C-alpha cells in the first residue's frame, strides 16, 4: 500500500472530515518530529508512516463496529498506535496504557495539542489499571498473546471485544493459549501487510481447572 493509497483508503472507510484530516496530519508531524529524541517507530517506516502506522491502526476500527458502548483500552500504546488514531477517527472514549515516562509525556502532549477530549493516558503497567469492563481492548506489539491475556483479564468481561494485530506467528500464538484460555477467536487479514493478521476475540476467560481426584 502506497501513501496515496493509504489516504484514499481512509477517505473511503471513514469519510474523514477536514478537522479529522488536520488532526491526523498534525499527529504524523508531531510523531516524526519526536523521532529525533526517541525511537517511537522504526526508522525504516518513516517514509511509509500513513500505510504502516495510520491505516494499520485505523483498520482496527472496522473490526470493532460490533462492540458495545464503552471505553476502548489500548495496551502498551507507545507512540499512540493505535490509541491516538482511534481517538481521532471515532467518538469512543480511549484509555491508553503506557508505563514508560517519555512515552507518557509524548502521549499527553499529543492529546493536548490535538484536543482529544475523550482520550486519556494511564501511566503504569497494565496489571495496575483498575478493574473495568472495556468495550474494546487493543494491543499493537505489546506482548505475546499468553502474557497479553493474563495481564489484561481484569479489564474485560464476556462482552469485551479484543482486537489484536499480530504478525506471521499469529496462529502459533493462538494455539499456545488454547490449553489455558477459552473464547470465540478468529483471524482477519490485515489490509496493510499480507503476512500479518488481526486476531478478533470475545467471551475470553481462563479455562477452568479440574480439581484433582482425592
C-alpha positions in Angstrom: 0.0 0.0 0.0 1.4 3.4 -1.1 1.0 6.6 1.0 -1.5 7.8 -1.6 -3.4 4.5 -1.4 -3.4 4.8 2.4 -5.0 8.2 2.3 -7.6 7.0 -0.2 -8.4 4.0 2.0 -9.0 6.3 5.0 -11.3 8.5 3.0 -13.3 5.6 1.7 -13.6 3.8 5.0 -14.3 6.8 7.3 -15.4 9.7 5.2 -12.8 11.8 7.0 -13.8 15.4 7.8 -11.4 18.3 7.3 -11.0 18.6 11.1 -10.1 14.9 11.4 -7.6 15.2 8.5 -6.0 18.1 10.2 -5.7 16.1 13.5 -4.2 13.1 11.7 -1.7 15.2 9.8 -0.7 17.1 12.9 -0.2 13.8 14.7 2.0 12.5 12.0 4.1 15.7 12.1 4.4 15.5 15.9 5.3 11.8 15.7 8.0 12.3 13.0 9.5 15.4 14.8 9.7 13.5 18.1 11.7 10.8 16.4 14.8 13.0 16.9 14.5 12.4 20.6 13.1 8.9 21.0 12.6 5.9 18.8 8.8 5.9 18.6 8.5 4.0 15.3 11.1 2.1 13.2 13.2 4.4 11.2 12.6 2.3 8.1 8.9 3.0 8.3 9.2 6.8 8.3 8.6 7.1 4.5 5.5 4.9 4.8 4.0 6.2 8.0 0.5 6.5 6.7 0.3 3.0 5.4 2.4 1.2 8.0 1.1 3.0 11.1 -2.0 5.2 10.5 -4.0 2.8 8.3 -2.6 -0.2 10.1 -4.2 1.3 13.3 -7.3 2.6 11.7 -8.3 -0.8 10.3 -8.9 -2.0 13.8 -12.0 0.3 14.0 -13.5 -1.7 11.1 -13.4 -4.8 13.2 -14.7 -3.1 16.4 -18.0 -1.9 14.9 -20.0 -4.7 16.7 -18.6 -3.9 20.1 -21.0 -2.5 22.6 -20.9 1.0 24.1 -18.0 1.8 26.4 -14.3 2.6 26.6 -11.5 1.4 24.3 -8.4 0.4 26.1 -5.1 0.4 24.2 -2.4 -1.5 25.9 1.3 -0.5 25.6 0.3 2.4 23.5 3.9 3.7 22.9 3.6 6.3 20.2 -0.2 6.2 20.3 -0.7 3.4 17.8 -3.5 2.6 17.6 -4.8 4.7 20.5 -4.4 8.2 19.1 -5.6 7.1 15.7 -8.7 5.6 17.2 -9.3 8.7 19.2 -9.0 10.8 16.0 -11.4 8.7 14.0 -14.1 7.8 16.5 -16.1 9.3 19.3 -15.4 6.3 21.7 -13.5 7.2 24.9 -10.0 5.9 24.6 -7.6 5.0 27.5 -4.0 4.4 26.5 -2.0 2.4 28.9 1.8 3.1 28.9 4.5 2.6 31.5 7.5 4.4 30.0 7.8 8.0 31.2 8.9 9.6 27.9 6.1 7.8 26.0 3.6 9.0 28.6 4.8 12.6 28.2 4.6 12.3 24.4 1.0 10.9 24.5 -0.1 13.6 26.9 1.4 16.3 24.6 -0.4 14.8 21.6 -3.7 14.6 23.4 -3.4 18.3 24.4 -2.2 19.6 21.0 -4.9 17.7 19.1 -7.7 18.5 21.6 -8.7 14.8 22.0 -11.0 15.4 24.9 -12.2 11.7 25.1 -8.6 10.3 25.3 -6.5 9.9 28.4 -3.3 8.1 29.4 -2.9 5.7 32.3 0.7 5.9 33.3 1.7 2.5 34.6 1.7 -1.2 33.9 -1.3 -2.9 32.5 -1.7 -5.0 35.6 -2.0 -1.8 37.7 -5.0 -0.5 35.8 -8.2 -0.6 38.0 -10.5 -3.4 37.0 -13.2 -2.5 34.5 -15.2 -3.9 31.6 -13.8 -2.4 28.5 -15.9 -2.4 25.3 -12.7 -2.9 23.2 -9.2 -3.9 24.0 -6.3 -3.4 21.5 -2.6 -4.1 21.8 -0.1 -3.5 19.0 3.3 -5.0 19.7 2.6 -5.1 23.4 3.2 -8.7 24.3 2.8 -12.3 23.1 -0.8 -13.5 23.4 -0.5 -15.6 26.6 1.0 -12.7 28.6 -1.4 -10.2 27.0 -4.5 -12.1 28.1 -3.2 -12.8 31.6 -2.1 -9.2 32.2 -5.4 -7.7 30.9 -8.0 -10.2 32.0 -9.2 -7.8 34.8 -10.1 -5.2 32.2 -12.6 -7.4 30.3 -15.8 -9.3 30.6 -17.6 -11.7 28.3 -18.8 -8.9 26.1 -15.3 -7.2 25.6 -14.1 -7.4 22.0 -10.3 -8.0 21.7 -8.8 -6.5 18.5 -5.2 -7.6 18.3 -2.8 -7.0 15.4 -0.4 -9.9 15.1 2.4 -10.9 12.7 3.1 -14.1 10.9 3.1 -16.1 14.1 -0.5 -15.2 14.9 -1.8 -18.8 14.5 1.0 -20.2 16.7 0.3 -17.6 19.4 -3.4 -18.6 19.3 -2.6 -22.3 19.6 -0.3 -21.6 22.6 -3.2 -20.1 24.6 -5.9 -22.7 23.8 -5.0 -25.0 26.7 -5.4 -22.2 29.3 -7.8 -19.7 27.7 -11.2 -20.2 26.0 -13.4 -17.9 23.9 -14.5 -17.1 20.4 -11.4 -16.5 18.3 -11.0 -15.8 14.6 -8.4 -14.2 12.3 -8.9 -11.3 9.9 -6.5 -10.4 7.1 -4.5 -7.1 7.5 -5.1 -4.6 4.8 -1.5 -3.3 5.1 0.6 -6.5 5.3 -0.2 -9.8 3.7 2.0 -11.6 6.3 0.0 -10.1 9.2 -3.4 -10.8 10.7 -5.8 -9.3 13.2 -6.9 -11.6 16.0 -10.5 -10.9 17.0 -11.8 -12.5 20.2 -14.7 -12.3 22.5 -16.0 -14.2 25.6 -12.4 -14.7 26.6 -11.8 -16.3 30.0 -9.4 -18.7 31.7 -10.1 -22.4 31.2 -11.5 -23.8 34.4 -9.0 -26.2 36.0 -10.4 -29.5 37.2 -9.8 -30.5 40.8 -7.6 -33.5 41.2 -9.1 -36.6 42.5 -8.8 -37.4 46.2 
